[in-house]
């Protein structure tokens, strides 16, 4: 790993040098043809969305990197993605690794903005000092937000400029009070850029600012809700509706098989089963009503000889056999957008568009279930996926001290009972080490005396008592020597310890994102 890599605990599977960059071929001719068309449509949609982001950046006087010349559908298409929220360092690492891989391979790279979720696009964690600055200063974390309220992420709006400035001032003061000087400087730069933006929609605003900082700026951003309107997506979804009950059954059986295979007892892991009643059954789609800021699962409900696409209990349109695509178009005209959820999200993205999908830690755990679904339903070998993440911390010195204490605490019993194995561990100063060596020598002599008395049939009580006293002396000496190294955690609140260990701080508390930190990075 190069010295430029600014993260801790990288988790990259498979190793970066094993990531494939070849065009994946499907066996089903009809699906393969649809995939070729869909890749071209994705490139066109991404270019259009990037143009809109570039216009917003230009109006704010921010930099915006043009897409690479090799952003074409004939090149290997590498996808990653996440909800349009404020990234923590693990997500930044995933995007940076992906874009550097794309540039190195001269591939076509895009980031899918999962804007169909409900949440707060402007929320982030900020530290607070709960005591005065001392060696054992107590800190906590609070959630604050640039957004007005939680909503569908594609609808999330920024708070007014005056409120942004007030929030920036408060967070800046909290960072300085917590002695996070570098984070305060980085945050000041970010908040100044945010004030320049004329964009009111939170999701594109945060994307513009992130890309201006060099995070994922060689990847074409494209919202999932845009992809779900493509003609190829409608055809892909219609094929599922054509055999909807069979798909419902195969989906649930796949989740059951996956849980059994991996000894998972939680029925919601990796994805919940699709529900059913006598009147109908659920499919893995959200029906999003953008104007009402709502989403509900898609159900197919039967009524006599009719079958209806429903959003909750509301009938949206009748589903007639052979006219599934027309029914989905009718949903769109009625203001409802079908968007895949659960295992169908990445099944859709991987089958229809990409040659490699790069997940974070969570996706790396659940997408093997998607692999199984792709094999079970589409009878295709799934395009590969990788996972990448890493950590950064806002209080590295205090965190390292806390972790060192936790490691020491876990080894304390071993150190007390067998200090002779740890004299060179660095835990003991020179006077303590000399005292321990003396006690260990006396203990070894007492042990020899005890064994000799037993072999000769002599009373061993006195030697045993001496051995016990020496053992207690060793334990007391070790405990007294290590006590100062075990005092830090005891002076901290539980909330403070959680804050020091957190890896969920916003990317704009750190200021070195533009490093091409994997130029020579291999694992």
C-alpha positions as CSV (number, residue, x, y, z in Angstrom):
1,X,0.0,0.0,0.0
2,X,1.3,3.4,-0.9
3,X,1.9,6.2,1.7
4,X,-0.7,8.2,-0.2
5,X,-3.6,5.9,0.9
6,X,-5.2,8.0,3.6
7,X,-7.5,5.4,5.1
8,X,-7.4,2.7,7.7
9,X,-8.5,-1.0,7.5
10,X,-9.2,-1.2,3.8
11,X,-11.6,-4.0,3.0
12,X,-11.4,-4.8,-0.7
13,X,-12.7,-8.1,-2.1
14,X,-11.4,-9.5,-4.3
15,X,-8.0,-7.7,-4.3
16,X,-8.0,-4.8,-6.7
17,X,-5.6,-6.4,-9.1
18,X,-8.2,-9.2,-9.6
19,X,-11.1,-6.9,-10.5
20,X,-12.2,-7.8,-14.0
21,X,-12.6,-5.3,-16.8
22,X,-14.0,-7.3,-19.7
23,X,-17.4,-7.1,-21.4
24,X,-19.8,-9.7,-19.9
25,X,-21.8,-11.8,-22.4
26,X,-25.3,-13.1,-21.6
27,X,-26.5,-16.4,-23.1
28,X,-30.1,-15.4,-23.7
29,X,-30.1,-13.7,-27.1
30,X,-33.2,-11.6,-26.4
31,X,-31.9,-10.4,-23.0
32,X,-28.4,-9.8,-24.5
33,X,-29.9,-7.6,-27.3
34,X,-31.9,-5.7,-24.7
35,X,-28.7,-5.2,-22.7
36,X,-26.8,-3.7,-25.6
37,X,-29.6,-1.2,-26.1
38,X,-29.8,-0.4,-22.4
39,X,-26.1,0.3,-22.1
40,X,-26.4,2.9,-24.9
41,X,-29.4,4.5,-23.2
42,X,-27.6,4.6,-19.9
43,X,-24.6,6.4,-21.4
44,X,-27.0,9.0,-23.1
45,X,-28.9,9.5,-19.8
46,X,-25.8,9.9,-17.8
47,X,-24.3,12.4,-20.2
48,X,-27.5,14.5,-20.0
49,X,-27.5,14.4,-16.2
50,X,-23.8,15.3,-16.0
51,X,-24.5,18.3,-18.2
52,X,-27.1,19.5,-15.7
53,X,-24.6,19.0,-12.8
54,X,-22.0,20.9,-14.8
55,X,-24.4,23.8,-15.3
56,X,-25.0,24.0,-11.6
57,X,-21.3,23.8,-10.8
58,X,-20.6,26.5,-13.4
59,X,-23.2,28.9,-11.9
60,X,-21.6,28.5,-8.5
61,X,-18.0,29.0,-9.9
62,X,-17.1,25.4,-9.0
63,X,-15.0,23.0,-11.0
64,X,-16.6,20.2,-12.9
65,X,-14.6,17.5,-14.7
66,X,-15.8,16.5,-18.1
67,X,-16.4,12.8,-18.7
68,X,-13.5,10.8,-20.1
69,X,-13.4,10.2,-23.9
70,X,-13.8,6.5,-23.3
71,X,-17.2,6.9,-21.7
72,X,-18.8,4.9,-24.5
73,X,-21.1,1.8,-24.3
74,X,-18.7,-0.4,-26.2
75,X,-16.2,-0.2,-23.4
76,X,-16.4,-2.4,-20.2
77,X,-19.1,-0.7,-18.1
78,X,-18.1,-0.4,-14.4
79,X,-20.9,0.7,-12.0
80,X,-21.0,1.6,-8.4
81,X,-23.7,3.6,-6.5
82,X,-25.3,4.7,-3.4
83,X,-28.2,6.9,-2.1
84,X,-27.6,10.6,-2.7
85,X,-26.7,11.3,0.9
86,X,-23.6,12.9,2.4
87,X,-20.9,10.3,2.1
88,X,-18.8,9.0,5.0
89,X,-15.2,8.1,4.3
90,X,-16.0,4.4,3.5
91,X,-18.2,5.5,0.6
92,X,-15.6,8.0,-0.6
93,X,-13.0,5.2,-0.7
94,X,-15.4,3.0,-2.7
95,X,-16.0,5.8,-5.3
96,X,-12.3,6.8,-5.5
97,X,-11.1,3.2,-6.0
98,X,-13.8,2.7,-8.6
99,X,-13.0,5.8,-10.6
100,X,-9.2,5.1,-10.4
101,X,-9.8,1.6,-11.7
102,X,-12.0,2.9,-14.5
103,X,-9.4,5.4,-15.5
104,X,-6.6,2.9,-15.4
105,X,-8.6,0.4,-17.5
106,X,-10.0,3.1,-19.8
107,X,-13.4,1.7,-19.0
108,X,-16.8,3.4,-19.0
109,X,-17.7,4.2,-15.4
110,X,-20.9,5.4,-13.8
111,X,-22.4,5.9,-10.3
112,X,-26.0,5.0,-9.8
113,X,-27.8,7.5,-7.6
114,X,-30.3,5.5,-5.6
115,X,-32.7,8.4,-5.3
116,X,-35.8,6.2,-4.8
117,X,-35.2,5.7,-1.0
118,X,-36.8,7.8,1.7
119,X,-34.4,9.7,4.0
120,X,-32.5,12.9,4.6
121,X,-30.1,13.8,1.8
122,X,-28.5,16.6,3.8
123,X,-28.0,14.8,7.1
124,X,-24.5,14.3,8.6
125,X,-22.9,13.6,12.0
126,X,-21.1,16.4,13.8
127,X,-19.1,16.3,17.1
128,X,-19.9,18.2,20.2
129,X,-17.7,18.8,23.3
130,X,-19.6,18.0,26.4
131,X,-16.9,19.1,28.8
132,X,-14.0,21.6,28.7
133,X,-10.9,20.7,26.8
134,X,-8.8,18.4,29.0
135,X,-6.9,15.2,28.5
136,X,-10.2,13.4,29.1
137,X,-12.5,15.7,27.2
138,X,-15.9,14.2,26.7
139,X,-17.3,14.4,23.1
140,X,-20.6,13.2,21.6
141,X,-22.1,13.2,18.2
142,X,-25.2,14.9,16.9
143,X,-27.1,14.6,13.6
144,X,-27.6,17.9,11.8
145,X,-28.8,18.5,8.2
146,X,-28.7,20.8,5.3
147,X,-32.1,19.6,4.2
148,X,-35.5,20.8,5.2
149,X,-37.0,17.4,6.2
150,X,-36.8,13.7,5.4
151,X,-38.5,12.9,2.1
152,X,-38.0,10.8,-1.0
153,X,-34.4,11.5,-1.7
154,X,-35.1,12.8,-5.2
155,X,-37.4,15.4,-3.5
156,X,-35.1,16.5,-0.7
157,X,-34.6,20.3,-0.5
158,X,-31.9,22.4,1.0
159,X,-32.6,24.7,3.9
160,X,-32.6,28.5,3.0
161,X,-29.2,30.3,2.7
162,X,-29.5,32.1,6.0
163,X,-30.2,28.8,7.8
164,X,-27.2,27.2,6.0
165,X,-25.0,29.9,7.3
166,X,-26.3,29.6,10.8
167,X,-25.7,25.8,10.7
168,X,-22.2,26.2,9.3
169,X,-21.3,28.7,12.1
170,X,-22.6,26.3,14.7
171,X,-20.8,23.2,13.3
172,X,-17.6,25.2,12.8
173,X,-17.7,26.3,16.5
174,X,-18.3,22.7,17.6
175,X,-15.3,21.4,15.6
176,X,-13.0,24.0,17.1
177,X,-14.2,23.4,20.6
178,X,-13.5,19.7,20.0
179,X,-9.9,20.7,18.9
180,X,-10.6,19.4,15.3
181,X,-8.8,22.2,13.6
182,X,-8.1,20.6,10.3
183,X,-11.7,19.4,10.1
184,X,-12.9,22.9,10.8
185,X,-10.8,24.3,8.0
186,X,-12.1,21.6,5.5
187,X,-15.6,22.2,6.6
188,X,-15.3,26.0,6.2
189,X,-14.2,25.5,2.6
190,X,-17.2,23.1,2.0
191,X,-19.8,25.4,3.6
192,X,-18.5,28.4,1.6
193,X,-19.0,26.4,-1.6
194,X,-22.5,25.3,-0.5
195,X,-23.4,29.0,-0.1
196,X,-22.4,29.7,-3.7
197,X,-24.8,27.1,-5.1
198,X,-28.1,28.2,-6.5
199,X,-29.4,24.7,-6.6
200,X,-32.2,24.1,-4.1
201,X,-32.5,20.3,-4.6
202,X,-30.3,18.6,-2.0
203,X,-29.3,15.5,-3.9
204,X,-27.8,17.2,-7.0
205,X,-26.3,19.9,-4.8
206,X,-24.4,17.4,-2.7
207,X,-23.3,15.5,-5.8
208,X,-22.0,18.8,-7.4
209,X,-20.0,19.6,-4.2
210,X,-18.7,16.1,-3.9
211,X,-17.5,16.0,-7.5
212,X,-16.0,19.4,-7.2
213,X,-13.9,18.0,-4.4
214,X,-12.6,15.3,-6.7
215,X,-14.8,12.4,-5.3
216,X,-16.1,10.3,-8.1
217,X,-15.8,13.1,-10.6
218,X,-14.6,10.7,-13.4
219,X,-17.8,8.6,-12.9
220,X,-21.0,9.7,-14.7
221,X,-23.7,10.1,-12.1
222,X,-27.2,8.9,-13.2
223,X,-30.3,8.6,-10.9
224,X,-32.0,5.2,-10.6
225,X,-35.3,6.8,-11.2
226,X,-34.0,8.0,-14.6
227,X,-32.9,4.5,-15.6
228,X,-36.3,3.1,-14.5
229,X,-38.0,5.2,-17.2
230,X,-35.9,3.9,-20.0
231,X,-37.7,1.8,-22.6
232,X,-35.3,-1.1,-21.9
233,X,-36.1,-1.0,-18.2
234,X,-39.9,-1.1,-18.9
235,X,-39.3,-4.2,-21.1
236,X,-37.2,-5.8,-18.4
237,X,-39.8,-5.2,-15.7
238,X,-42.6,-6.3,-18.1
239,X,-41.0,-9.7,-18.5
240,X,-41.2,-10.2,-14.8
241,X,-44.9,-9.1,-14.7
242,X,-45.6,-11.6,-17.5
243,X,-44.7,-14.4,-15.1
244,X,-45.3,-12.5,-11.9
245,X,-46.5,-15.4,-9.7
246,X,-43.6,-17.6,-10.8
247,X,-41.2,-14.8,-10.1
248,X,-42.7,-14.2,-6.6
249,X,-42.2,-17.9,-5.8
250,X,-38.7,-18.2,-7.2
251,X,-37.7,-15.0,-5.3
252,X,-38.9,-16.3,-2.0
253,X,-37.4,-19.7,-2.5
254,X,-34.1,-18.1,-3.4
255,X,-34.0,-16.1,-0.1
256,X,-35.0,-19.3,1.8
257,X,-32.2,-21.3,0.1
258,X,-29.7,-18.5,0.8
259,X,-30.6,-18.4,4.5
260,X,-30.2,-22.1,4.8
261,X,-26.9,-22.2,2.9
262,X,-25.5,-19.5,5.2
263,X,-27.2,-20.5,8.4
264,X,-29.1,-17.2,8.6
265,X,-32.0,-17.1,11.0
266,X,-33.2,-13.6,10.5
267,X,-36.0,-13.7,8.0
268,X,-35.3,-10.1,6.8
269,X,-31.7,-11.1,5.9
270,X,-30.5,-10.6,3.2
271,X,-33.9,-9.4,2.0
272,X,-37.4,-10.0,3.4
273,X,-39.7,-12.5,1.7
274,X,-42.4,-11.1,-0.6
275,X,-45.8,-11.3,1.1
276,X,-49.0,-12.8,-0.3
277,X,-52.7,-13.1,0.6
278,X,-55.7,-14.8,-0.9
279,X,-56.3,-11.6,-2.9
280,X,-52.9,-11.1,-4.3
281,X,-49.1,-11.0,-3.9
282,X,-46.2,-8.6,-3.5
283,X,-43.4,-8.0,-6.0
284,X,-40.0,-6.4,-5.4
285,X,-40.9,-3.0,-6.7
286,X,-41.6,0.3,-5.1
287,X,-44.4,2.3,-6.7
288,X,-43.2,5.9,-6.2
289,X,-45.6,8.8,-6.5
290,X,-43.2,11.7,-6.8
291,X,-45.8,14.5,-6.5
292,X,-47.1,13.0,-3.2
293,X,-43.6,12.2,-1.9
294,X,-44.6,8.6,-1.2
295,X,-43.7,5.1,-2.1
296,X,-45.4,1.8,-1.4
297,X,-44.7,-1.8,-2.4
298,X,-46.2,-3.0,-5.7
299,X,-48.9,-5.7,-5.3
300,X,-50.8,-7.6,-7.9
301,X,-54.4,-8.1,-6.7
302,X,-57.0,-10.3,-8.3
303,X,-60.7,-9.5,-8.6
304,X,-62.8,-12.2,-10.2
305,X,-61.1,-12.6,-13.6
306,X,-59.2,-9.3,-13.4
307,X,-55.7,-8.6,-12.2
308,X,-54.6,-5.2,-11.1
309,X,-51.3,-3.4,-10.4
310,X,-51.8,-1.8,-7.0
311,X,-50.0,0.6,-4.8
312,X,-51.0,-0.5,-1.3
313,X,-54.8,-0.9,-1.6
314,X,-55.1,1.6,-4.5
315,X,-55.7,0.1,-8.0
316,X,-53.5,1.9,-10.5
317,X,-54.2,-0.1,-13.7
318,X,-55.4,-3.4,-14.9
319,X,-52.8,-5.9,-15.9
320,X,-53.8,-7.8,-19.1
321,X,-51.8,-10.8,-20.3
322,X,-49.5,-9.9,-23.1
323,X,-49.8,-6.1,-22.4
324,X,-47.5,-5.9,-19.4
325,X,-45.3,-3.1,-20.9
326,X,-48.5,-1.1,-21.7
327,X,-49.6,-1.5,-18.1
328,X,-46.3,-0.1,-16.8
329,X,-46.6,2.8,-19.2
330,X,-50.1,3.5,-17.9
331,X,-48.6,3.6,-14.3
332,X,-46.1,6.2,-15.5
333,X,-48.9,8.3,-17.1
334,X,-50.8,8.1,-13.8
335,X,-47.9,9.5,-11.9
336,X,-46.5,6.3,-10.5
337,X,-42.9,5.1,-11.2
338,X,-42.1,1.4,-10.6
339,X,-38.6,1.1,-9.1
340,X,-36.9,-2.2,-8.2
341,X,-36.1,-3.0,-4.6
342,X,-34.5,-5.7,-2.6
343,X,-32.4,-8.2,-4.6
344,X,-34.0,-6.9,-7.8
345,X,-32.1,-3.6,-7.7
346,X,-28.7,-5.0,-8.5
347,X,-30.1,-7.8,-10.5
348,X,-31.6,-5.1,-12.8
349,X,-28.4,-3.0,-12.8
350,X,-26.0,-6.0,-13.3
351,X,-28.0,-7.9,-15.9
352,X,-29.1,-4.9,-18.0
353,X,-26.1,-2.6,-17.8
354,X,-22.8,-3.4,-16.2
355,X,-19.8,-5.7,-16.5
356,X,-18.6,-5.1,-12.9
357,X,-20.5,-3.6,-9.9
358,X,-18.6,-2.2,-7.0
359,X,-20.4,-2.4,-3.6
360,X,-19.6,-1.2,-0.2
361,X,-19.4,-3.6,2.8
362,X,-23.2,-4.2,3.0
363,X,-23.6,-4.9,-0.7
364,X,-20.7,-7.3,-0.7
365,X,-22.6,-9.3,1.9
366,X,-26.0,-9.4,0.3
367,X,-25.2,-9.6,-3.4
368,X,-24.4,-13.3,-3.3
369,X,-28.1,-13.7,-2.8
370,X,-28.6,-11.6,-6.0
371,X,-26.2,-14.0,-7.8
372,X,-28.4,-16.9,-6.8
373,X,-31.6,-15.1,-7.9
374,X,-30.0,-14.3,-11.3
375,X,-29.0,-18.0,-11.8
376,X,-32.4,-19.3,-10.6
377,X,-34.7,-17.0,-12.6
378,X,-32.8,-15.8,-15.6
379,X,-30.6,-18.9,-16.0
380,X,-27.6,-16.6,-16.5
381,X,-24.2,-16.5,-15.0
382,X,-24.2,-13.1,-13.2
383,X,-21.8,-10.3,-14.1
384,X,-19.2,-10.1,-11.3
385,X,-19.2,-7.7,-8.4
386,X,-16.5,-6.5,-6.0
387,X,-16.7,-4.6,-2.7
388,X,-14.5,-1.8,-1.3
389,X,-14.5,0.3,1.8
390,X,-12.1,1.7,4.4
391,X,-12.3,4.0,7.4
392,X,-11.2,7.4,8.6
393,X,-11.6,8.8,12.1
394,X,-12.0,12.3,13.4
395,X,-10.2,11.7,16.7
396,X,-7.4,9.4,15.7
397,X,-5.1,9.9,18.7
398,X,-7.9,9.3,21.3
399,X,-9.3,6.4,19.2
400,X,-5.9,4.7,19.0
401,X,-5.5,5.1,22.8
402,X,-8.9,3.7,23.4
403,X,-8.3,0.7,21.1
404,X,-4.9,0.1,22.7
405,X,-6.5,0.0,26.1
406,X,-9.2,-2.4,24.8
407,X,-6.5,-4.7,23.5
408,X,-4.6,-4.5,26.8
409,X,-7.8,-5.2,28.8
410,X,-8.5,-8.3,26.7
411,X,-4.9,-9.6,27.4
412,X,-4.8,-8.5,31.0
413,X,-5.5,-12.0,32.5
414,X,-2.7,-13.5,30.3
415,X,-0.3,-10.7,31.4
416,X,-1.1,-11.3,35.1
417,X,-0.7,-15.0,35.0
418,X,2.2,-15.3,32.5
419,X,4.2,-12.0,32.6
420,X,7.3,-14.0,31.7
421,X,6.0,-14.2,28.1
422,X,5.5,-10.5,27.7
423,X,8.5,-8.8,29.3
424,X,9.5,-7.4,25.9
425,X,6.0,-6.4,24.8
426,X,6.5,-2.7,25.6
427,X,3.8,-2.7,28.3
428,X,6.3,-2.4,31.2
429,X,8.8,0.3,32.0
430,X,12.3,-0.7,33.0
431,X,11.9,-0.6,36.8
432,X,8.7,-2.8,36.6
433,X,10.4,-5.1,34.2
434,X,13.4,-5.6,36.6
435,X,11.0,-6.2,39.5
436,X,9.1,-8.8,37.4
437,X,12.3,-10.6,36.3
438,X,13.2,-10.9,40.0
439,X,9.8,-12.2,41.0
440,X,9.8,-14.6,38.0
441,X,13.2,-16.0,39.0
442,X,12.0,-16.5,42.6
443,X,8.8,-18.2,41.4
444,X,10.8,-20.6,39.2
445,X,13.1,-21.4,42.2
446,X,10.0,-22.0,44.4
447,X,8.5,-24.2,41.7
448,X,11.7,-26.3,41.5
449,X,11.7,-26.6,45.3
450,X,8.1,-27.7,45.3
451,X,8.7,-30.3,42.6
452,X,11.9,-31.6,44.4
453,X,10.0,-31.9,47.8
454,X,7.3,-33.9,46.1
455,X,9.8,-36.2,44.4
456,X,11.6,-36.8,47.7
457,X,8.3,-37.3,49.7
458,X,9.0,-34.2,51.8
459,X,6.2,-31.8,53.0
460,X,5.5,-29.3,50.2
461,X,3.1,-27.0,52.0
462,X,5.7,-24.2,52.7
463,X,7.0,-24.2,49.1
464,X,3.4,-24.1,47.8
465,X,2.6,-21.2,50.1
466,X,5.8,-19.4,48.8
467,X,4.7,-20.0,45.3
468,X,1.2,-18.6,46.0
469,X,2.7,-15.4,47.5
470,X,5.0,-14.9,44.5
471,X,2.1,-15.4,42.1
472,X,0.1,-12.8,43.9
473,X,3.1,-10.5,43.9
474,X,3.5,-10.9,40.1
475,X,-0.2,-10.3,39.6
476,X,-0.2,-7.2,41.8
477,X,2.9,-5.8,40.2
478,X,1.5,-6.3,36.7
479,X,-1.9,-4.7,37.7
480,X,-0.2,-1.7,39.4
481,X,2.1,-1.2,36.4
482,X,-0.8,-1.4,33.8
483,X,-3.4,0.6,35.8
484,X,-2.4,4.0,34.3
485,X,-2.7,2.4,30.8
486,X,-6.2,1.3,31.7
487,X,-7.5,4.6,33.1
488,X,-8.5,6.4,29.9
489,X,-11.7,4.4,29.0
490,X,-13.0,4.4,32.6
491,X,-13.1,8.2,32.5
492,X,-15.2,8.3,29.3
493,X,-18.9,8.0,28.9
494,X,-20.3,5.3,26.7
495,X,-21.4,8.0,24.2
496,X,-17.9,9.4,24.2
497,X,-16.3,6.1,23.4
498,X,-18.8,5.5,20.6
499,X,-18.0,8.9,19.2
500,X,-14.2,8.3,19.2
501,X,-14.7,5.0,17.4
502,X,-17.1,6.3,14.8
503,X,-16.3,6.0,11.1
504,X,-19.4,7.8,9.9
505,X,-18.2,11.4,9.8
506,X,-18.9,13.4,6.6
507,X,-16.4,13.5,3.8
508,X,-16.1,17.3,4.1
509,X,-14.4,17.0,7.5
510,X,-11.3,15.8,5.6
511,X,-9.4,17.7,3.0
512,X,-7.3,15.3,0.8
513,X,-9.9,13.7,-1.5
514,X,-8.2,14.6,-4.8
515,X,-5.2,12.3,-4.3
516,X,-5.0,9.6,-6.9
517,X,-4.2,7.3,-4.0
518,X,-4.3,4.0,-5.8
519,X,-1.9,4.8,-8.6
520,X,0.3,2.1,-7.2
521,X,-2.1,0.5,-4.8
522,X,-2.5,-3.2,-4.9
523,X,-3.4,-5.8,-2.3
